[in-house]
Amino acid sequence: MLSRLIAVRTLAMSKPALFGRIGRFLTAARVFTANALFVLLVLAIIILVSGTDQFSVPDGAALVIDPQGAVVEQEVLGDALAELLMPTGTPMEAELRPILRAVEIAADDMRIATIVLDLDRVTALSSGHAETIGRALEAFRANGKRIVAFGSYYTQGQYLLASYADAVYLHPYGQFLPTGYSLNNLYFNNLLDKLGVNIHIFRVGKYKEAVEPYTRSSMSEEARNANQALVDALWAHYGARVATNRRLTQAAFADYVDSFADHLEGVGGDMARLALEHKLVDELLTPDQARDRIAQRVGQNDQGELNAVNYLDYLAAVGPSQPTAADQQVGVITARGAIVDGTDGPGVIAADDFVERIRAVRRSDNIRALVVRVDSPGGSAFASELIRQELELTQLAGKPVVVSMGNVAASGGYWIAATADAIYAQPTTITGSIGIFGIVPTLEQSLANVGVRSDGVGTTALSRGLDPLSGLSDAASRVLQANVEHGYDRFLTLVARGRDMSVEAVDKVAQGRVWVGARAKELGLVDELGSLQDAAAKAAELAGMEAFSVRHVTPALSPEQRLLRQLRRRADALQPGQTGVVAGYLTQAMDMFAWLDDPKDTYALCLSCNVRW
């Protein structure tokens, strides 16, 4: 909201004549299309250049933090042209790292006096990411600077970040509706029964509920109890942080949430007034009023525009950071998404490509230690082990490996971390889920329902025993179950070795159970609670570096991709929409089918990690 104010006849003819005209038409169409694309490209470049003029940061300015879309560890690299042409099918994302870097630089920049948090366009923000940004904001404030937040409304994630501000403004017709956290799954058992699809499950561990969506029509009691404990722990942490930031008692915030309907009726349904009376916001202001209030501190330019700079423009103005020394670097690789076999696709950790990035770090003469930032619910057990093995080879080459856990690092996400030199997590990281399962669908009943039957011969008990059109034989089932049990034992052994625990001790906290980061530290599954920066400092320490710089090892973007992505951001800024949020939710609900690609049909995947923030 504030960012928008701050700116930016039919003829008879012979056959030869007909074909000639068709040919000329096609030629003209081809030329027109080529020329149109050229003009569009030129216009795109003009738009970009005009939108990114070089400028100096004015003195006493406000730095505007106004991310667009979901705040994520690392952007999904999809088809950039498709994103530009069909943005509603590809939700916008804002990387966490540029936000942090802008705040950290501004803390020591005498030209920046204030930070303005304009969060209206943030569609998703986890508590972990909000707190990570919040810690950077606290360091900014410690230098005698001020933070202001404005929102037309606040989601829970937006509000948690806004609560770090010195002043929180809300639109007089806005709202802050804290609904708490939830964990919901879709259950396909009835649908599969109607389709005649037989699902064969092989598992180890009491809490491995990842198979429940295929075998049940509702959540089991064991899963319900475990999931309730998980969301309760996360929500308690949220309430404590908000209360601390707003100088309230936890009881006062709990009363606001638990009796929200009663309180709202008491103020005639006015949510903005309710938030003000309970001291969750400081003032109710329209965008114009908020702008004027901020202008009192940072001033205006000769054109009457707010003396402010967007955080991405600010980073472009200050330029890239300079490394401390060429050979004193800590490499950081981000592992975001489901873990799958093969090569990269949008939103997944593909083992083949990820392994190549690890190898590049190992071969580098300048990178002396590695941090893997994990934000993954797991996936293929085989792919997870391929990645973990490559990390272990890096350790054997004399380069320490430290894992920094983001929002989620569970099941396969924990597998790849198991033997790291050190594991750092956030208090609200969802981790654990140490367990694996096998799942094999067969279609013999589906075919029978339409009068089709598969039959044939084979040379061994397994020749046709694994045929998805004929069902699984007893021997095939035994093979798959033994494979899952072996995989689970392997998982336990790796964790025990990496975390210096006995296998029996690991088994007690494993069996697929999910933990929050703070509890995982108490159980020995995590070494320290801390940020990515803390993990990088630990890696540097293990490598014997006193001074170091951080180098993020990311997939390279072509010039065309960079151009189209910047255009996409500017297009979204002009015409934001919420359809991408719905598309993203539906895609997430169905993605788990695409993730089931393990060559051994065994998975280390956590569905309990899909908490609605």
C-alpha positions in Angstrom: 0.0 0.0 0.0 2.6 2.6 1.0 4.9 1.5 -1.8 2.3 2.4 -4.3 2.1 5.9 -2.8 5.9 6.3 -2.7 6.6 6.0 -6.2 6.0 4.2 -9.3 -15.2 -9.8 -47.7 -15.1 -13.2 -49.6 -13.7 -13.3 -53.1 -13.8 -16.0 -55.8 -10.3 -16.9 -56.9 -8.4 -19.7 -58.5 -6.5 -22.3 -56.5 -3.1 -20.9 -57.3 -4.1 -17.4 -56.3 -5.6 -18.8 -53.1 -2.4 -20.7 -52.1 -0.3 -17.7 -53.1 -2.3 -15.5 -50.8 -2.1 -18.0 -48.0 1.7 -18.1 -48.4 1.9 -14.4 -48.4 -0.3 -14.2 -45.3 1.9 -16.7 -43.4 5.0 -14.9 -44.4 3.5 -11.6 -43.2 2.4 -13.2 -40.0 5.8 -14.6 -39.3 7.5 -11.2 -40.0 4.8 -9.5 -37.8 5.4 -11.9 -35.0 9.2 -11.5 -35.1 8.9 -7.7 -35.2 6.4 -7.7 -32.3 8.7 -9.8 -30.2 11.5 -7.5 -31.0 9.5 -4.5 -30.0 8.4 -6.1 -26.8 12.0 -6.9 -25.9 13.0 -3.3 -26.6 10.1 -2.0 -24.5 11.0 -4.4 -21.7 14.6 -3.1 -21.6 13.3 0.5 -21.7 11.0 -0.3 -18.8 13.8 -1.9 -16.8 16.2 0.9 -17.5 13.7 3.6 -16.6 12.7 1.7 -13.5 16.3 1.2 -12.2 18.0 4.5 -12.8 21.2 4.9 -10.9 20.7 7.2 -7.9 22.3 8.1 -4.7 20.6 7.2 -1.4 19.3 10.5 0.2 20.4 11.4 3.7 17.9 10.6 6.4 15.9 8.4 4.2 13.5 5.6 5.0 14.3 2.1 3.8 11.1 0.4 2.6 10.9 -3.3 3.1 7.9 -4.3 0.9 8.4 -8.0 -0.3 6.0 -9.3 -2.9 4.7 -12.8 -2.5 5.8 -15.6 -0.2 9.1 -15.0 1.7 11.2 -18.0 0.9 14.8 -19.3 1.4 15.4 -19.4 -2.3 13.2 -18.6 -5.3 11.9 -21.4 -7.4 13.6 -21.3 -10.8 10.8 -22.1 -13.2 10.0 -20.9 -16.8 10.6 -17.2 -16.5 8.7 -16.4 -19.7 5.7 -18.4 -18.5 5.8 -16.6 -15.2 5.6 -13.3 -17.0 2.8 -14.3 -19.4 0.8 -16.3 -16.9 1.6 -15.0 -13.4 -1.5 -16.2 -11.7 -0.4 -19.8 -12.0 3.0 -19.1 -10.5 2.8 -17.4 -7.1 5.4 -14.6 -6.5 8.2 -15.3 -4.1 10.6 -13.0 -2.3 13.9 -14.3 -1.2 14.8 -13.9 2.5 18.5 -13.1 1.9 18.1 -9.7 0.1 15.8 -8.6 2.9 18.3 -9.5 5.5 21.2 -7.9 3.7 19.4 -4.7 3.1 18.5 -4.4 6.8 22.1 -5.3 7.9 23.7 -2.8 5.6 21.2 -0.1 6.6 22.0 -0.6 10.2 25.5 1.0 9.7 24.4 3.4 6.9 24.1 6.9 8.2 21.9 7.8 5.3 19.1 5.5 6.5 17.3 6.7 9.6 14.1 4.6 9.5 12.8 1.3 8.2 9.3 1.1 7.0 7.7 -2.4 6.9 5.0 -2.4 4.2 3.7 -5.9 4.4 0.5 -5.8 2.4 1.9 -7.8 -0.5 3.4 -10.5 1.6 1.3 -13.6 0.9 3.1 -16.1 3.2 5.6 -15.6 6.0 6.5 -18.3 8.5 7.3 -17.5 12.1 10.9 -18.6 11.5 11.4 -16.2 8.7 9.7 -13.4 10.6 11.9 -13.9 13.6 15.0 -14.1 11.4 14.2 -10.7 9.9 13.2 -9.5 13.4 16.6 -10.1 14.8 18.1 -8.0 12.0 15.6 -5.3 12.8 16.6 -5.4 16.5 20.3 -4.8 15.5 19.1 -1.9 13.3 17.3 -0.4 16.2 20.2 -0.8 18.5 22.0 1.8 16.4 19.5 4.4 17.5 17.2 4.0 14.4 13.5 3.6 14.2 11.2 1.0 12.7 7.6 1.6 11.5 5.1 -0.9 10.2 1.9 -0.3 8.3 -0.7 -2.7 7.0 -4.2 -2.5 5.5 -4.6 -5.8 7.4 -2.2 -8.2 9.1 -2.0 -11.9 8.7 -0.4 -13.8 11.5 3.0 -13.9 9.8 2.8 -10.3 8.8 1.9 -9.2 12.3 4.7 -11.2 13.9 7.2 -9.2 11.8 5.3 -6.0 12.3 5.5 -6.5 16.1 9.2 -5.8 16.0 8.5 -2.2 15.0 8.5 0.8 17.3 5.2 1.9 15.9 2.6 -0.4 14.3 -0.1 1.3 12.1 -3.3 -0.3 10.9 -5.9 0.9 8.5 -9.0 2.1 10.3 -11.0 -0.5 8.4 -8.3 -3.1 8.6 -7.9 -6.2 10.9 -5.6 -8.5 12.7 -7.4 -11.9 13.1 -5.2 -14.4 14.9 -6.6 -17.8 14.1 -3.7 -19.9 15.4 -1.9 -22.7 13.6 -3.4 -25.7 12.0 -2.2 -28.9 10.3 -4.5 -30.4 7.7 -4.1 -33.3 5.2 -6.2 -34.5 2.3 -7.2 -38.2 2.6 -7.6 -40.2 -0.7 -8.6 -43.6 0.6 -12.2 -43.4 -0.4 -11.3 -42.0 -3.9 -8.7 -44.8 -4.4 -11.3 -47.4 -3.4 -13.8 -46.0 -5.9 -11.1 -46.1 -8.6 -10.1 -49.6 -7.7 -6.5 -48.6 -6.9 -4.9 -50.9 -4.4 -2.3 -49.2 -2.2 0.4 -51.4 -0.7 2.1 -49.8 2.3 5.4 -50.9 3.9 6.5 -48.9 7.0 8.5 -48.7 10.2 7.7 -46.4 13.1 4.6 -45.7 15.1 4.3 -42.1 13.9 5.0 -42.4 10.2 1.7 -40.8 9.2 2.8 -40.0 5.7 0.9 -43.1 4.5 -2.3 -42.2 6.2 -3.7 -40.1 3.3 -3.6 -43.3 1.1 -5.0 -45.7 3.7 -7.5 -43.8 5.8 -10.3 -41.2 5.4 -9.3 -39.3 8.5 -6.4 -38.6 10.8 -5.5 -41.4 13.2 -5.5 -40.8 17.0 -1.8 -41.2 17.3 -1.2 -38.7 14.5 -3.8 -36.3 15.9 -2.1 -36.3 19.3 1.4 -35.8 17.9 0.2 -33.1 15.5 -1.7 -31.3 18.2 1.4 -31.2 20.3 3.4 -29.8 17.4 1.0 -26.9 16.6 0.5 -26.1 20.3 4.3 -25.7 20.7 4.6 -23.5 17.7 1.6 -21.3 18.7 2.9 -21.0 22.3 6.2 -19.7 20.8 4.3 -17.2 18.6 2.3 -15.8 21.5 5.4 -15.4 23.7 7.2 -13.5 20.9 4.3 -11.2 20.2 3.8 -10.5 23.9 7.5 -9.7 24.4 7.7 -7.4 21.3 4.5 -5.5 22.3 5.3 -5.4 26.0 2.2 -7.4 26.9 1.7 -10.3 29.1 1.2 -13.7 27.5 -2.1 -14.0 29.3 -3.3 -10.8 27.8 -2.5 -12.0 24.2 -4.0 -15.4 24.9 -7.2 -13.7 26.2 -7.3 -11.6 23.0 -7.1 -14.7 20.9 -9.2 -17.1 22.9 -12.1 -14.7 23.5 -11.8 -12.9 20.2 -15.5 -13.3 19.2 -16.6 -11.9 22.6 -14.2 -9.0 22.4 -15.2 -8.2 18.8 -18.9 -8.1 19.6 -18.1 -5.7 22.4 -16.7 -3.2 19.9 -19.5 -3.6 17.4 -17.5 -5.8 15.1 -14.7 -3.2 14.5 -11.5 -5.3 14.3 -9.2 -2.4 13.9 -10.6 -0.7 17.0 -10.3 -4.0 18.9 -6.6 -4.4 18.0 -6.0 -0.8 19.1 -7.8 -1.2 22.4 -5.7 -4.4 23.2 -2.5 -2.5 22.4 -1.6 -4.7 19.4 -1.3 -1.6 17.2 -0.4 1.9 18.1 -2.6 4.0 15.7 -5.3 3.6 13.1 -4.2 5.5 10.1 -5.1 5.6 6.4 -2.2 5.2 3.9 -2.1 9.0 3.4 -2.0 9.6 7.1 0.7 7.0 7.6 2.7 8.5 4.8 2.5 12.0 6.4 3.5 10.6 9.8 6.6 9.0 8.3 7.4 12.1 6.3 7.6 14.0 9.6 10.7 12.0 10.4 12.3 11.4 7.0 11.0 14.4 5.0 10.1 14.7 1.3 12.0 15.6 -1.9 11.3 18.6 -4.1 8.6 16.6 -5.9 6.7 16.0 -2.7 7.6 12.3 -2.6 8.6 10.5 0.5 12.3 10.6 1.2 12.5 6.8 0.9 14.1 3.9 -1.1 12.8 0.4 -1.8 15.1 -2.3 -0.3 15.9 -3.9 -3.7 16.8 -0.5 -5.2 18.9 0.2 -2.1 20.8 -3.0 -2.7 21.4 -2.1 -6.3 22.7 1.3 -5.2 25.1 0.0 -2.5 26.4 -2.8 -4.8 27.6 -6.3 -4.0 29.5 -7.1 -0.8 33.3 -7.5 -1.1 34.8 -10.8 0.1 37.1 -10.6 3.1 39.7 -12.7 1.2 39.5 -14.8 -1.9 40.4 -18.0 -0.1 38.6 -17.4 3.2 35.0 -18.3 2.2 32.2 -20.3 3.7 29.9 -21.7 0.9 26.2 -21.8 1.4 23.9 -24.1 -0.6 20.1 -23.9 -0.1 18.2 -27.2 -0.1 14.5 -26.1 -0.5 11.6 -28.4 -1.5 11.0 -32.1 -1.7 13.9 -34.4 -2.3 13.6 -36.3 -5.6 15.8 -38.4 -7.8 17.2 -37.1 -11.1 17.7 -33.6 -12.2 16.2 -30.2 -11.2 12.6 -29.2 -11.6 10.8 -26.2 -10.1 10.5 -26.4 -6.3 12.4 -29.6 -5.6 15.9 -30.8 -4.5 17.0 -33.0 -7.4 19.8 -35.3 -6.2 21.9 -35.2 -9.4 22.0 -31.5 -9.7 22.4 -30.9 -5.9 25.3 -33.3 -5.8 27.0 -31.4 -8.6 26.8 -28.2 -6.5 28.3 -29.9 -3.5 31.1 -31.2 -5.7 31.8 -27.7 -7.0 32.2 -26.5 -3.4 34.6 -29.5 -2.6 36.7 -28.7 -5.6 36.9 -25.0 -5.0 40.2 -23.6 -3.7 38.4 -20.6 -2.2 35.6 -22.2 -0.2 37.0 -23.9 2.9 33.7 -24.8 4.6 30.1 -25.5 3.7 26.8 -24.7 5.2 23.7 -26.4 3.8 20.5 -24.5 4.5 17.8 -27.1 4.7 14.1 -26.3 4.2 12.6 -29.6 3.2 10.1 -32.2 4.4 12.1 -35.0 2.7 11.1 -37.3 -0.2 13.1 -40.0 -1.8 15.2 -42.0 0.7 17.6 -43.0 -2.1 18.1 -39.4 -3.2 18.5 -38.3 0.4 21.3 -40.8 0.8 23.0 -39.7 -2.4 23.2 -36.1 -1.1 24.3 -37.1 2.4 27.1 -39.2 0.9 28.3 -36.3 -1.1 28.4 -34.1 2.0 30.4 -36.8 3.8 32.9 -36.9 1.0 33.3 -33.1 1.4 34.0 -33.6 5.1 36.6 -36.3 4.3 38.2 -33.8 1.9 38.9 -31.6 5.0 36.0 -29.1 4.6 33.6 -28.9 7.5 29.9 -29.2 6.8 27.4 -27.5 9.0 23.6 -27.8 8.5 21.3 -24.8 9.2 17.7 -25.8 9.4 15.0 -23.4 8.2 11.2 -23.8 8.6 11.3 -27.6 8.0 14.1 -30.1 8.0 12.4 -33.4 8.6 12.6 -37.0 7.4 14.7 -36.9 4.3 15.6 -33.3 5.2 17.0 -34.6 8.4 18.7 -37.6 6.7 20.9 -35.3 4.6 21.8 -33.5 7.9 22.4 -36.5 10.0 26.2 -36.8 9.8 27.1 -33.1 9.5 29.7 -31.7 11.8 27.1 -29.5 13.5 23.4 -28.9 13.1 21.8 -25.6 13.9 18.0 -25.1 14.0 15.5 -22.3 14.8 13.3 -22.8 17.9 10.3 -23.2 15.5 12.0 -25.5 13.0 9.9 -28.6 12.3 12.4 -31.5 12.3 12.8 -35.2 13.2 10.4 -37.5 11.4 13.1 -40.1 11.4 11.4 -43.0 9.6 10.8 -44.3 6.1 8.0 -46.0 4.3 7.3 -47.8 1.0 4.2 -47.2 -1.1 3.3 -49.2 -4.3 -0.1 -48.7 -6.1 -1.4 -51.5 -8.2 -4.3 -51.4 -10.7 -5.5 -54.9 -11.0 -8.9 -54.0 -9.5 -9.2 -50.9 -11.6 -8.7 -53.0 -14.7 -11.1 -55.7 -13.5 -13.8 -53.0 -13.0 -13.7 -52.3 -16.7 -13.4 -55.9 -17.8 -9.6 -56.0 -18.3 -7.2 -58.6 -16.7 -3.5 -58.9 -16.9 -2.0 -62.4 -17.2 1.3 -64.0 -18.3 4.4 -66.0 -17.2 7.7 -65.3 -15.7 10.9 -67.0 -14.8 11.0 -66.2 -11.1 8.7 -65.5 -8.2 9.4 -61.8 -8.7 9.1 -61.7 -12.5 5.5 -60.7 -12.4 5.3 -60.1 -8.6 6.1 -56.4 -9.0 3.7 -55.9 -11.9 1.5 -52.9 -11.1 -1.2 -54.3 -13.4 -1.3 -57.7 -11.7 -0.8 -56.8 -8.0 2.0 -57.7 -5.7 3.0 -61.3 -4.9 3.8 -62.4 -1.4 7.5 -62.6 -2.2 7.5 -59.1 -3.6 5.7 -57.7 -0.5 8.3 -59.4 1.7 11.1 -57.9 -0.4 9.7 -54.4 -0.1 9.1 -54.7 3.7 12.6 -55.9 4.2 14.0 -53.0 2.2 12.0 -50.5 4.3 13.2 -52.1 7.5 16.8 -52.0 6.3 16.4 -48.4 5.3 15.1 -47.5 8.7 18.0 -49.3 10.4 20.3 -47.4 8.1 18.7 -44.1 9.1 19.0 -44.8 12.8 22.7 -45.8 12.4 23.5 -42.6 10.5 21.8 -40.4 13.1 23.5 -42.3 16.0 26.9 -41.9 14.4 26.4 -38.3 13.4 24.9 -37.1 16.7 27.0 -39.3 19.0 24.1 -41.2 20.3 23.3 -44.9 20.7 21.0 -46.5 18.1 18.6 -47.4 20.9 18.5 -43.7 22.1 17.8 -42.6 18.5 15.0 -45.1 18.1 13.2 -43.7 21.1 12.9 -40.3 19.6 12.5 -41.5 16.0 9.7 -43.8 14.6 8.6 -40.9 12.5 7.9 -38.5 15.4 8.1 -34.8 14.6 9.6 -32.2 16.9 10.1 -28.5 17.0 13.7 -27.2 17.0 13.8 -26.3 20.7 12.7 -29.8 21.7 15.0 -31.4 19.2 17.9 -29.7 20.8 16.9 -31.2 24.2 16.7 -34.6 22.6 20.2 -34.3 21.0 18.9 -34.2 17.4 20.1 -30.6 17.0 23.4 -29.2 18.4 22.5 -25.5 18.7 19.6 -23.1 18.2 20.7 -20.3 15.9 20.5 -18.6 12.6 22.2 -19.2 9.2 24.8 -16.6 10.2 25.5 -18.6 13.4 25.9 -21.7 11.4 28.3 -20.0 9.0 30.4 -18.7 11.9 30.6 -22.3 13.3 31.7 -23.6 9.9 34.4 -20.9 9.7 35.5 -21.8 13.2 35.8 -25.5 12.3 37.8 -24.5 9.2 40.1 -22.4 11.3 39.1 -19.1 9.7 38.9 -16.0 12.0 37.8 -13.6 9.2 35.6 -15.0 6.4 33.0 -14.1 3.8 29.9 -16.0 2.8 29.4 -17.2 -0.8 26.0 -18.5 -1.8 26.3 -21.2 -4.4 23.1 -21.0 -6.4 21.9 -22.1 -9.8 22.9 -19.5 -12.4 20.3 -17.4 -14.0 20.7 -16.5 -17.7 20.5 -12.8 -18.7 17.1 -13.6 -20.2 15.8 -15.1 -17.0 17.0 -12.1 -15.0 15.3 -9.7 -17.4 12.0 -11.6 -17.3 12.0 -12.0 -13.6 12.5 -8.3 -13.0 9.6 -7.6 -15.5 7.5 -10.1 -13.6 8.1 -8.3 -10.3 7.2 -5.0 -11.8 4.0 -6.4 -13.4 2.9 -7.9 -10.1 3.6 -4.6 -8.4 1.2 -2.9 -10.8 -1.5 -5.5 -10.7 -1.3 -7.8 -7.6 -3.7 -10.6 -7.2 -4.5 -13.4 -4.8 -5.2 -16.1 -7.3 -1.6 -17.2 -7.0 -2.1 -18.0 -3.4 -5.0 -20.4 -4.2 -3.0 -21.9 -7.0 0.0 -22.4 -4.7 -2.1 -24.1 -2.1 -3.7 -26.5 -4.6 -0.4 -27.3 -6.2 1.1 -28.1 -2.8 -1.7 -30.4 -2.0 -1.1 -32.4 -5.2 2.6 -32.2 -5.4 3.2 -35.2 -3.2 2.1 -37.5 -6.0 4.9 -36.2 -8.2 7.4 -36.6 -5.3 6.9 -40.4 -5.2 9.7 -41.2 -7.7 12.1 -43.2 -5.6 13.7 -46.1 -7.6 13.3 -48.4 -4.6 9.8 -47.1 -3.7 11.0 -46.0 -0.3 10.5 -42.6 1.1 11.6 -40.4 4.0 8.8 -37.8 3.7 7.0 -35.8 6.4 3.4 -34.8 5.8 3.0 -33.5 9.4 5.3 -30.7 8.4 2.6 -28.9 6.3 1.7 -26.4 9.1 -0.6 -23.5 7.9 1.2 -20.5 9.3 
